[in-house]
């Protein structure tokens, strides 16, 4: 294989991989210098001249002429006078000889190795460029075409046919993929697995929803409205807290759009995910009220030490606050950063008994467990169903039945008196 064929084939391969000319030249020179070092131990006295467009390669070996009896005759950068005169008969000691080295002088095996090394260097560079490209795009939305669908992940190809993955846990449960579908997702992370870049996309990330809002709501993109926090049950429900830096702008109205035009586009992208947009506020009680919308709250008791909030509602509002499958209260708790406990309002709430009054009948660890979830009075315990008490505490059903019976008996005896 002559030098022109080697260089031309490499140049064509490099251009196909979108490798720029300076990088291509650097790779070629590095590979040839490696060949030189393997044959002569050093490349310091060699010049490499490349012309990629013409496929030309010239390697010149530069050596100083020394006398045949000189001690330096065996140095890599020296040549004996008799050997020099075989090249040019009029050479003298002290002059420099530049000798052209042909590619075939390295041997066929070395040339084939060089060709494989060139291809591998480009592939390694391509991997590095892909890694850097997507590392810089983490948190940004990209579009790709579905190429293959597996049980645990979906393979996506971008516009340059790079392979991207959406794992099962990063897919919206309602998503259904077919080959050729165009999919939008956020770049979640980029990993190196066995030397290969692995780009993970997500459609369940709160960042995906945030970027969708930026795309649909100019006021968010321009920084007039900021998204304070997003919590999601992907494909089911989401809550988005927003704040405006301009008093003239209604942040919720801007995000929803005229007749819901802006929010509807986002909802369709997320497989009809129900999105609640609320006004952020530093007033925690008001924030909780907005987070639990559409339920109307009667009163709130916040315990900052335990990180819990007890919310009291009329009986017909409780189911609204909890939501389907507990989604509303779960997302509201995540949004405000407090564990929210919901209680039904009871008449005569002011005539109550502290749980410590039952310490002779109810064990202390049981009372502590009830206090842990914000229940510190008899009526607050009675306002919660037996099933909810079992679910929210570490108490057995039998224990819950016993303590409810003790509390009811106390109130029954007071009423009889």
C-alpha positions as CSV (number, residue, x, y, z in Angstrom):
1,X,0.0,0.0,0.0
2,X,1.6,3.3,-1.0
3,X,1.3,6.5,1.0
4,X,-1.3,8.2,-1.3
5,X,-3.8,5.3,-0.9
6,X,-3.3,5.2,2.8
7,X,-3.8,8.9,3.3
8,X,-6.6,9.3,0.8
9,X,-8.6,6.4,2.4
10,X,-8.0,7.9,5.9
11,X,-9.0,11.4,4.7
12,X,-12.2,10.1,3.2
13,X,-13.0,8.2,6.4
14,X,-12.2,11.2,8.6
15,X,-14.5,13.5,6.5
16,X,-17.3,11.0,6.8
17,X,-16.9,11.2,10.6
18,X,-16.9,15.1,10.4
19,X,-13.3,15.4,11.6
20,X,-11.8,18.8,10.8
21,X,-8.6,19.2,8.8
22,X,-6.2,20.3,11.6
23,X,-7.3,17.4,13.8
24,X,-6.9,15.0,10.9
25,X,-3.4,16.3,10.2
26,X,-2.5,15.9,13.9
27,X,-3.7,12.3,14.0
28,X,-1.8,11.4,10.8
29,X,1.4,12.9,12.1
30,X,1.1,11.2,15.5
31,X,0.6,7.8,13.9
32,X,3.6,8.2,11.5
33,X,5.8,9.4,14.3
34,X,4.8,6.3,16.3
35,X,5.9,4.2,13.4
36,X,9.2,6.1,13.3
37,X,9.9,5.6,17.0
38,X,9.2,1.9,16.7
39,X,11.8,1.5,13.9
40,X,14.5,4.0,15.1
41,X,13.7,4.6,18.8
42,X,13.3,8.3,18.3
43,X,11.6,10.8,16.0
44,X,13.5,13.9,17.0
45,X,15.6,14.1,13.8
46,X,12.7,13.4,11.4
47,X,10.5,15.8,9.4
48,X,7.0,14.8,8.2
49,X,5.5,16.7,5.3
50,X,1.8,16.0,4.6
51,X,-0.6,17.1,1.8
52,X,-4.0,15.6,2.6
53,X,-5.7,17.0,-0.5
54,X,-3.2,15.3,-2.8
55,X,-2.5,12.3,-0.6
56,X,1.2,13.2,-0.5
57,X,3.5,12.0,2.4
58,X,7.2,12.8,2.8
59,X,9.3,11.6,5.7
60,X,12.8,13.0,5.9
61,X,15.5,11.6,8.2
62,X,18.1,14.3,9.1
63,X,21.6,13.2,10.3
64,X,24.9,14.9,10.8
65,X,27.9,13.5,9.0
66,X,30.7,12.2,11.2
67,X,34.1,10.6,10.4
68,X,34.0,6.8,10.0
69,X,36.2,6.4,13.1
70,X,34.0,8.7,15.3
71,X,32.6,7.4,18.6
72,X,29.3,9.1,17.7
73,X,28.8,6.9,14.6
74,X,26.1,4.8,16.2
75,X,24.0,7.7,17.4
76,X,20.5,7.9,15.8
77,X,21.2,11.4,14.5
78,X,24.6,10.7,13.0
79,X,25.8,9.1,9.8
80,X,29.3,8.0,8.7
81,X,31.0,9.8,5.9
82,X,31.2,6.7,3.8
83,X,27.5,6.0,4.1
84,X,26.7,9.7,3.4
85,X,28.8,9.6,0.2
86,X,26.7,6.7,-1.0
87,X,23.8,9.2,-1.1
88,X,25.8,12.2,-2.5
89,X,29.5,11.7,-3.4
90,X,30.6,15.3,-2.5
91,X,29.4,15.3,1.2
92,X,31.9,16.3,3.9
93,X,32.1,15.8,7.7
94,X,30.0,18.2,9.6
95,X,27.3,18.6,6.9
96,X,23.8,17.5,7.4
97,X,22.1,14.7,5.3
98,X,18.4,14.7,4.7
99,X,17.3,11.3,3.5
100,X,13.8,10.5,2.1
101,X,12.2,7.5,3.9
102,X,9.7,5.6,1.9
103,X,6.6,4.0,3.5
104,X,7.6,0.6,2.3
105,X,10.8,0.9,4.3
106,X,8.7,0.3,7.4
107,X,7.4,-3.0,6.2
108,X,3.9,-4.2,5.1
109,X,2.9,-5.2,8.6
110,X,3.7,-1.8,10.1
111,X,1.8,0.0,7.3
112,X,-1.3,-2.2,7.9
113,X,-1.0,-1.5,11.7
114,X,-0.8,2.2,10.9
115,X,-4.0,2.1,8.9
116,X,-5.9,0.3,11.7
117,X,-4.5,2.8,14.2
118,X,-5.7,5.7,12.1
119,X,-9.2,4.3,12.0
120,X,-9.2,3.6,15.7
121,X,-8.0,7.1,16.5
122,X,-10.8,8.6,14.6
123,X,-13.4,6.3,16.3
124,X,-11.9,7.3,19.7
125,X,-12.1,10.9,18.7
126,X,-15.7,10.5,17.5
127,X,-16.6,9.0,20.9
128,X,-15.0,11.9,22.7
129,X,-16.7,14.5,20.5
130,X,-20.1,12.7,21.1
131,X,-19.5,12.7,24.9
132,X,-18.5,16.3,25.0
133,X,-21.5,17.3,22.7
134,X,-24.1,15.8,24.9
135,X,-22.4,16.5,28.2
136,X,-22.8,20.2,27.3
137,X,-26.5,19.5,26.5
138,X,-27.5,17.9,29.8
139,X,-30.8,19.4,30.9
140,X,-31.7,20.4,27.3
141,X,-34.5,19.0,25.1
142,X,-33.5,17.2,21.9
143,X,-35.5,15.4,19.3
144,X,-34.8,12.0,17.8
145,X,-36.3,9.2,15.8
146,X,-37.2,5.9,17.3
147,X,-35.0,3.2,15.8
148,X,-35.7,0.2,18.0
149,X,-38.1,-0.6,20.9
150,X,-37.1,-3.1,23.6
151,X,-38.8,-4.1,26.9
152,X,-36.4,-2.1,29.1
153,X,-35.4,0.8,26.9
154,X,-35.9,2.5,23.5
155,X,-33.2,3.3,21.1
156,X,-33.3,6.8,19.5
157,X,-31.2,8.2,16.7
158,X,-30.4,11.9,16.5
159,X,-30.0,13.9,13.3
160,X,-26.4,12.6,13.0
161,X,-27.5,9.0,13.7
162,X,-25.9,8.9,17.1
163,X,-27.5,6.3,19.4
164,X,-29.4,7.6,22.4
165,X,-31.4,5.7,25.0
166,X,-34.6,6.2,27.0
167,X,-34.8,3.6,29.8
168,X,-38.1,2.3,31.0
169,X,-38.0,4.3,34.2
170,X,-37.4,7.5,32.2
171,X,-40.5,6.9,29.9
172,X,-44.0,8.2,30.7
173,X,-46.1,5.1,31.5
174,X,-48.6,6.1,28.8
175,X,-45.9,6.4,26.1
176,X,-46.2,4.0,23.2
177,X,-43.3,4.0,20.7
178,X,-43.1,2.8,17.1
179,X,-40.2,2.8,14.8
180,X,-39.9,6.1,12.9
181,X,-41.8,8.1,15.6
182,X,-40.2,11.5,16.5
183,X,-39.7,11.7,20.2
184,X,-38.7,14.7,22.4
185,X,-36.9,14.3,25.7
186,X,-34.4,16.0,27.9
187,X,-30.8,14.9,28.1
188,X,-30.7,13.4,31.6
189,X,-27.0,12.2,31.9
190,X,-24.0,11.1,29.9
191,X,-21.9,8.1,31.0
192,X,-18.9,6.3,29.8
193,X,-19.5,2.5,29.7
194,X,-16.5,0.3,28.6
195,X,-15.0,3.3,26.8
196,X,-18.2,4.1,24.9
197,X,-20.4,7.1,25.6
198,X,-24.0,6.3,26.8
199,X,-26.5,9.1,26.4
200,X,-29.6,8.7,28.6
201,X,-32.7,10.7,27.8
202,X,-35.7,11.3,30.1
203,X,-39.4,12.2,29.7
204,X,-40.2,11.8,33.4
205,X,-37.7,14.4,34.7
206,X,-39.0,17.6,36.2
207,X,-36.4,19.3,34.0
208,X,-38.3,18.1,30.9
209,X,-41.4,19.8,32.1
210,X,-39.4,22.9,32.9
211,X,-37.9,23.1,29.4
212,X,-41.4,22.6,27.9
213,X,-42.6,25.6,29.8
214,X,-39.6,27.6,28.7
215,X,-40.5,26.8,25.1
216,X,-44.1,27.7,25.4
217,X,-44.0,30.6,27.8
218,X,-41.9,33.5,26.5
219,X,-42.0,35.2,29.9
220,X,-40.2,32.2,31.5
221,X,-37.6,32.1,28.7
222,X,-37.0,35.9,29.1
223,X,-36.7,35.5,32.9
224,X,-39.7,37.6,33.8
225,X,-41.3,34.5,35.4
226,X,-39.3,31.9,37.2
227,X,-40.2,28.3,38.0
228,X,-39.5,27.8,41.7
229,X,-40.2,24.1,41.9
230,X,-41.8,21.2,39.9
231,X,-43.0,17.9,41.2
232,X,-44.5,15.2,39.0
233,X,-46.2,11.8,38.8
234,X,-45.3,11.4,35.2
235,X,-48.3,11.0,32.9
236,X,-50.7,11.6,35.7
237,X,-50.3,14.9,37.6
238,X,-47.8,17.7,38.1
239,X,-47.6,20.8,40.3
240,X,-45.6,23.8,39.2
241,X,-44.9,26.7,41.5
242,X,-44.1,30.0,39.6
243,X,-43.2,33.5,40.6
244,X,-43.2,36.8,38.6
245,X,-40.6,39.5,39.0
246,X,-43.0,42.0,37.4
247,X,-46.1,42.9,39.3
248,X,-47.9,43.6,36.1
249,X,-47.6,39.9,35.0
250,X,-49.8,37.2,36.4
251,X,-47.5,34.2,36.4
252,X,-50.2,31.6,36.5
253,X,-52.2,33.2,33.7
254,X,-49.1,33.6,31.5
255,X,-48.2,29.9,31.9
256,X,-51.8,28.8,31.2
257,X,-52.3,31.1,28.2
258,X,-55.4,32.4,26.5
259,X,-58.1,29.7,26.9
260,X,-55.3,27.3,28.0
261,X,-53.5,27.5,24.7
262,X,-50.0,27.3,26.2
263,X,-50.6,24.7,28.8
264,X,-52.6,22.4,26.4
265,X,-49.5,22.0,24.2
266,X,-47.5,20.9,27.2
267,X,-50.3,18.6,28.4
268,X,-50.5,16.8,25.0
269,X,-46.7,16.3,24.9
270,X,-46.9,14.6,28.4
271,X,-49.7,12.2,27.5
272,X,-52.5,14.4,29.1
273,X,-50.6,14.9,32.4
274,X,-52.8,17.1,34.6
275,X,-50.7,20.2,35.4
276,X,-51.5,22.5,38.3
277,X,-49.8,25.9,38.1
278,X,-49.7,27.8,41.4
279,X,-48.4,31.1,42.6
280,X,-45.3,30.7,44.8
281,X,-45.3,32.5,48.1
282,X,-43.1,32.6,51.2
283,X,-46.2,32.4,53.4
284,X,-46.2,28.7,54.2
285,X,-49.9,28.5,55.2
286,X,-51.0,30.2,52.0
287,X,-48.5,28.0,50.0
288,X,-50.0,24.9,51.4
289,X,-53.5,26.1,50.6
290,X,-52.5,26.7,47.0
291,X,-50.7,23.4,46.8
292,X,-53.7,21.4,47.9
293,X,-56.0,23.2,45.4
294,X,-58.8,22.5,44.5
295,X,-59.6,21.6,48.1
296,X,-60.7,24.4,50.4
297,X,-58.8,24.4,53.8
298,X,-60.4,25.4,57.0
299,X,-57.3,25.7,59.2
300,X,-53.6,24.7,59.2
301,X,-51.3,23.8,62.0
302,X,-47.5,23.7,61.1
303,X,-44.9,21.9,63.2
304,X,-41.5,23.1,61.9
305,X,-39.7,20.8,64.3
306,X,-41.2,17.6,62.9
307,X,-41.5,19.0,59.4
308,X,-45.2,18.3,59.3
309,X,-48.4,20.3,58.6
310,X,-51.8,19.3,59.9
311,X,-54.6,20.5,57.6
312,X,-58.2,20.5,58.7
313,X,-61.0,20.5,56.1
314,X,-64.7,20.0,55.9
315,X,-65.6,16.3,55.2
316,X,-66.6,17.1,51.6
317,X,-63.2,18.6,50.9
318,X,-61.0,15.7,52.2
319,X,-61.2,13.6,49.1
320,X,-60.3,16.6,46.9
321,X,-57.2,17.3,49.1
322,X,-56.1,13.7,48.9
323,X,-56.8,13.2,45.3
324,X,-56.9,10.1,43.1
325,X,-54.7,7.5,44.7
326,X,-53.3,10.1,47.1
327,X,-51.6,11.9,44.2
328,X,-52.7,15.5,45.2
329,X,-51.5,15.3,48.8
330,X,-48.3,13.5,47.9
331,X,-47.3,16.1,45.3
332,X,-48.4,19.0,47.5
333,X,-46.2,17.6,50.3
334,X,-43.2,17.4,47.9
335,X,-43.9,20.9,46.6
336,X,-44.0,22.7,50.0
337,X,-41.3,20.5,51.6
338,X,-43.5,19.4,54.5
339,X,-45.4,16.1,55.2
340,X,-49.1,17.1,55.1
341,X,-51.6,15.3,57.3
342,X,-55.3,15.8,56.4
343,X,-58.0,15.8,59.1
344,X,-61.8,16.0,58.9
345,X,-63.2,18.9,61.0
346,X,-65.3,17.8,64.0
347,X,-67.8,19.8,65.9
348,X,-66.9,20.7,69.4
349,X,-63.2,20.5,68.6
350,X,-62.5,22.9,71.4
351,X,-63.6,20.4,74.0
352,X,-60.6,18.1,73.6
353,X,-58.3,16.0,75.7
354,X,-54.5,15.8,75.4
355,X,-53.2,12.3,74.6
356,X,-50.9,12.4,77.6
357,X,-54.0,12.2,79.8
358,X,-54.4,8.6,78.5
359,X,-50.9,7.6,79.6
360,X,-52.3,5.2,82.2
361,X,-54.3,3.3,79.5
362,X,-52.3,3.8,76.3
363,X,-48.6,2.9,76.2
364,X,-46.2,5.8,75.8
365,X,-44.6,4.5,72.6
366,X,-48.1,4.5,71.0
367,X,-48.8,8.1,72.0
368,X,-45.3,9.0,70.6
369,X,-46.2,7.3,67.3
370,X,-49.4,9.3,67.1
371,X,-47.6,12.6,67.9
372,X,-45.1,11.8,65.2
373,X,-47.8,12.2,62.5
374,X,-49.2,15.3,64.2
375,X,-51.9,13.8,66.4
376,X,-51.6,15.1,69.9
377,X,-55.2,15.3,71.1
378,X,-58.0,12.7,71.4
379,X,-60.3,14.4,68.9
380,X,-57.5,14.7,66.3
381,X,-57.1,10.9,66.5
382,X,-60.9,10.4,66.2
383,X,-60.9,12.6,63.1
384,X,-58.8,10.1,61.2
385,X,-60.2,6.8,60.0
386,X,-58.8,3.5,61.4
387,X,-57.4,2.6,57.9
388,X,-55.6,5.9,57.7
389,X,-54.1,5.5,61.1
390,X,-52.8,2.0,60.2
391,X,-51.4,3.4,56.9
392,X,-49.7,6.5,58.4
393,X,-48.2,4.9,61.6
394,X,-46.2,1.9,62.6
395,X,-49.2,0.6,64.6
396,X,-50.9,-2.7,64.1
397,X,-54.6,-2.7,63.3
398,X,-55.5,-4.3,66.6
399,X,-53.6,-1.6,68.5
400,X,-55.4,1.1,66.6
401,X,-58.8,-0.5,67.4
402,X,-57.9,-0.6,71.1
403,X,-56.8,3.0,71.4
404,X,-59.9,4.2,69.4
405,X,-62.1,2.3,71.8
406,X,-60.3,3.8,74.9
407,X,-60.8,7.3,73.5
408,X,-64.4,6.8,72.5
409,X,-65.2,5.4,76.0
410,X,-63.7,8.5,77.6
411,X,-66.0,10.8,75.5
412,X,-69.0,8.6,76.1
413,X,-68.5,8.7,79.9
414,X,-68.1,12.5,79.8
415,X,-71.4,12.8,77.8
416,X,-73.2,10.5,80.2
417,X,-72.0,12.6,83.1
